[in-house]
Amino acid sequence: MGNPLGLDGKVAVVTGASRGLGRAVAHKLCASGAHVLLNYTSSADAAVESMAGLPGTATPIRGDIRAPETVRDLVDTAVERHGRLDVFRAQRGNATADVRRAGDVPALRDEHSLALDPLLHGAALFAKAMTDGGRVIVISGNGAGKVIPGYVAVGTAKAALESLVRYLAVELAPSGIAVTRSRQRCWTRGRDSKARWPTRRRRDAGEPHPRRPAHPHRPMWPTRWRCCVPPRRPGSTVRSSPSTAVWGCAP
């Protein structure tokens, strides 16, 4: 059976690929037959070893992704070794500075630089290296659209990043390059709290909505929430957000 993802021979750059989500994405790409360039800052030995024997190849390249020479080196290496670049995947930042409590403005600026600089330095390079079109994928978070305690540095950086993605998507479209973002989602994230990830289930008839008080003159109808929006029925109301959808039927 062939590769269901159709990535055989594709060339990808993954930043922050030595651990966490970046490493998982790089592993999936390599397992799907892609040639992956792993950007890291400390050590990528464990990541490279985990991809040994996979259909694709893994090439570690060390450097600070905020530096323009690092982005240029990644793109140039992809072109020199494989003739082109097909995918550029930028990992989200890792800073957790709470500017409200610590007043750490330099940390906030570092986080903005980590989120924006790879795309700002790489936009012109992508247009030249992705000769047959390509994909630029960035990782954002729900802190870009809502306030999460202790998340001000990352949240504001992700909001700026999503705005930049929209502009680059228009500017790079004539070159056949799609620029998209994917949101990581958690309810809360702070210095003294653990991330709480949403659960998926269906509320029973009569069970109140967890964040919406019941109306005394409106019966509670069975409702689907945190899932795909079902077909709209006459008299129904639909409320949606980028990552959630709530459906209810008014009497």
HELIX and SHEET records of a PDB file:
HELIX    1   1 GLY A   20  ALA A   31  1                                  12    
HELIX    2   2 ASP A   45  SER A   50  1                                   6    
HELIX    3   3 PRO A   68  HIS A   82  1                                  15    
HELIX    4   4 VAL A   99  ALA A  102  1                                   4    
HELIX    5   5 VAL A  105  ALA A  129  1                                  25    
HELIX    6   6 ASN A  142  ALA A  144  5                                   3    
HELIX    7   7 VAL A  152  LEU A  172  1                                  21    
HELIX    8   8 ALA A  173  SER A  175  5                                   3    
SHEET    1   A 6 THR A  57  ARG A  62  0                                        
SHEET    2   A 6 HIS A  35  TYR A  40  1                                        
SHEET    3   A 6 VAL A  11  VAL A  14  1                                        
SHEET    4   A 6 VAL A  87  ALA A  90  1                                        
SHEET    5   A 6 GLY A 134  GLY A 141  1                                        
SHEET    6   A 6 ILE A 177  GLN A 184  1                                        
SHEET    1   B 2 SER A 236  SER A 240  0                                        
SHEET    2   B 2 ALA A 245  CYS A 249 -1                                        
END                                                                             
